[in-house]
Amino acid sequence: MRAPHLPAFPPIWRESRFGLEAASLLRSPVFRGEGVRDAGGQPVLLIPGFLAGDSSLAVMTGWLRRTGHHTSKAGIRMNVNCSGAAVDCLEERLEKMAERHGRRVAIVGQSRGGQFARALAVRRPELVSGIVTLGTPTYSAASIHPLVRAQVFAVGVLGSLGTPGLFRHNCLSGDCCRRFAGELVSEFPAGVGYLSIYSRGDGIVDWRSCLDPDAEHLEVAASHCGMSVNSRAYRAVADSLESYRERDVEPRPAARASAKPHRRQGPVRRRGAQPRDAAAA
């Protein structure tokens, strides 16, 4: 499947709506838990986006806990580490969560965190019941606003100069991220749920880069950062997590899969043929 043409400049001014979006969430029925079934301790791992830390998903974390989920942070203060190293650390955390709860783990990832979620699902499908990504580019990781691209470049410079904990420019083609890069384009495993939430009003990422052909797509009206506090996104997260735990009625062993992921060859059937609107929050 050929990737669609992606314009270079998402309208970054739309990110100024974040405060209003958060205020709207606090007044919404879904935030109060209306229509959200108790999760019965379902484990959920939350992964923040680029330049963000675990605190950026604090509102969603608190809401998930109130609705009966057992959440875990990614242990990320600022998401600027080498992708390969970051996913390796997250894999260890995922293993411990699955062992502790005796069941597969759901993952919610925003932006770059969604890329990590996809890689984990491909690498360890026996540990992941499903993933939900928020504004995550999978067609083209470079389809971001030039101001954000400049920040990526700056972090890469500092990392290349030896600053610890930062990715380097050679991570793009180096051995450290080769496995991660392959997992981003590998066929998504059967039996693992995948919902990609995107917004045409995204001011950071071109929304068309979020249309992973292996995912079910869901459009919401939100800014890029605002997807973490958007009531329609919360309703979609609740519905998806419920479907993932219904699929995993019986606990699964946390044994490592021996098979290697297969790289996508040609077109892959899209789980959601056309982007659909979210259910009313």
N, C-alpha and C positions, 0 to 999 in steps of 0.2 A: 504494500500500500504506500503510495507516494504521500509524503508529508505535505500539508497545505502550505501555500505561500504565507509567510508571517511578516507583518509590518514591523518596523524597527522601533516604534515609539508608542508604547502603551501610555495612556493619559494619566500620568502620575498624580496630577492634582486631585484625582478621585479619592486618593488615600486620606484626604482631609476629613472624610466623613466618619472616621472611626469612632469618635466620641458619640455622635448621634446614633450610630449603629449599636454601640454598647448600651446606651440609654434605652433604645427600643427593645433590646433583648431583656432587660430587667423587668419590663412591663409585659412580656409575652407569657402566654399560658404554658408553653413548653418549658420555659425556665423555671416555672413553679412546679414542674413535674406533671402537669395535667396531660393525660393521655400517654404517659410514658410508663410502661410496665416495669416493676421492680426486676433488676437484673440478676438478683440472687448471687451476687459475688463474682460476676463475670470479670475476668482480668482484662485490663485495657492498658496498653503502653502508648504514651503520648510523646511525639517527637516534634520539636519546634523547627522553625524555618531558619534561613540564612541570617546571620547576625543576631538571632534571637536565642533566648534561653528558655528553660522550663517555665519560668514565670510568665512568659507570653501566653501560655495555655492554662494559666491558673484558674480563670473563670470557668472554662470548660471542665477542668479537673474537679473543681468543687461541685459543679452540677452533676457530673458523672457519679461522684461519690454519694450525693444525695439521692440518686436514683438507683442505688444498689450495686454499683460497679466497684471493683477493687482496682484502683488505678496505680500506675507506676510512672514516675518521671524518667526521662531519658538520661538524666545525669549530665545534661549539657548546660553550661553557663552561657556560652555564645557559640552558635553553630558555625564554626570557621575551621574545623579540623579537616584533615585529609579524609576524603569520603571512604576510602578503603579502611583506614584505621577506625573511623567512627562507626561503620557498620560492624566491624569485628567486635567492638566494645558493646554495641547494642545487641549483637547476637548472644553474648554471654549473659546479658541482662534478661533477654528473652528466654533463654534456657532455664534460668533460675525461676522466672515467673511461672513457666509451664510446669516445672517440677513442683513448685510450692503449691500451686492450685490444682494440679492433676488434670489439667485440661488445656486446650489450645488457647492462645492469647489473641485478642483483637488489637489492631494497631490503628491509631489516628495520627496522621502526619500532615503538617502544614508546609507547603512549598517544598524546600529542600528536604524537610523531614519526610514528606511523602515519597520522595525518591528513595530514601533509606527504607521506608516501609515496604516499597515494592521489592527492593533488593532482598530484604529479609524474608518476604513471602516466597520469592523464587528459591532462595537458598535453603530455607527451612520450612517447607509447607506443612510438615507434620507438627509444627509448633504454632502455626498461625491459622486462625479460623477465618480471618478476613481483614481487609484494610479499608480505611476511608482516607482519601487524600483531599486536601483543601488547597486549591490553586497551585497544583503541582505540575510543572512542565515536564512532559515525557517525550514529546516529539522533538523538541529542541531546547536543551537547557540554557542556550544562549538567547532565547527569545524573551529577554527582559529589558526593562527600561535602561537607556545608556547611563543614567546616574547610578543605578544599581550595578551595572556592568563595571563601572569605574571603581566601585567599592570592592567588587570581586578582584579586579586587577590589583588594587592596593593591598588587599590581604595576601594575594599571591606573591607580590613583591616582598612583603615583610617575611612571609614564610620562606621564600627563596633565599633571603638573607640570613636565615637561621633562627628566626623567632619561633620558639617552641609552641606547639599547639595550633599552628596555622597551616593550611594547605599551601603547597608550592605550585608554581606554574607548571612544573614537569609532572604534576599529578594527573594532568589531562591525558598524558600518553605514557605515563610510567607504569612500572610493574605494580606499584602500590595500589592502583585503582583499576587495574585491568579486569579483575574479577567483578568488581562493582559495576563497571561499565557494561560488561556482558549481561549482568542481571537486569539492567535497565531495559535491554532490548530482547531478553529471552521471553519465550512463550510463558504466559502466566499459568501457574498450576491449576488444574481442575480441582474442585473441592475447596477452594479458598475464595471467599467473597472479595469483590473489588468494586468500590464505588468511588468515582472521581467527581468531586464537586468543583465547579468552576463558575466564573462570573464574567459576563461581557463587560462589566464595569471595573474589572481588575486594572489597577493603575501600575502594576509592577510587571506582571507576566501576561503575554498575549494569550487570551483565553483558548485559542485554537490549539496551542501547544499542550493543553491539558487533556485533549481528547484521545487518550490511550485506547487503541482499538480493542484491547483486552478487557477494558473496564465498562461498567455501566456508568452512564454520564448523567449528571444532575446539575441543572443551571439554577443559580440563586442570584438575587440582586444584592451585590455586596462589593465592597472594595477588597483588595487583596488581603490586607491585614484584618479587615472586618469579617472575613469568613469565620474567624475563631470566635466571633460574638454575634453571629447572625442567627436569628430565630429559625429560619427555614433550614439552614445548615444543621442546627441542633436537632430539629425534627428528623431530618434525614439520617443523622448520626444515630439517633435513638432507634429508628426503624431498622437500619442496617445492622447495628449491634444485636438487636433482637433476632434478626434472621440468622446471624452467625451463630448465636448460642443455640438456637433451635436446630441448626444443622449439626451441632456438636452435643447432642443429648448424652451420648456415651463418652466418658473421658477417654482420651487417647494417650498412649505412651509417648514419652518425650525421647524417642530414639532418633538418632541422626539418620537422615535419608542418604543412601549410598549413591543414588543416581545423580548425574550432573545435569544441570538445566540445559534445555535445547534452545539454541538461538532461533528467533523467528525467521522463517523463510517465506517471503511473499505475504499476501494478504492474510489477515487473521480475522475471523468473524467477530464483529463487535457485539458485546453482550447487550448493549443498548443501541439499537440501530440508529435512533435519532435522539439528540439531547431532549430530555423531558423536563418539564417544570416541576419544582418541588411541591410536595403536599403543603397545604396551608398549615402554618405553625399555630 
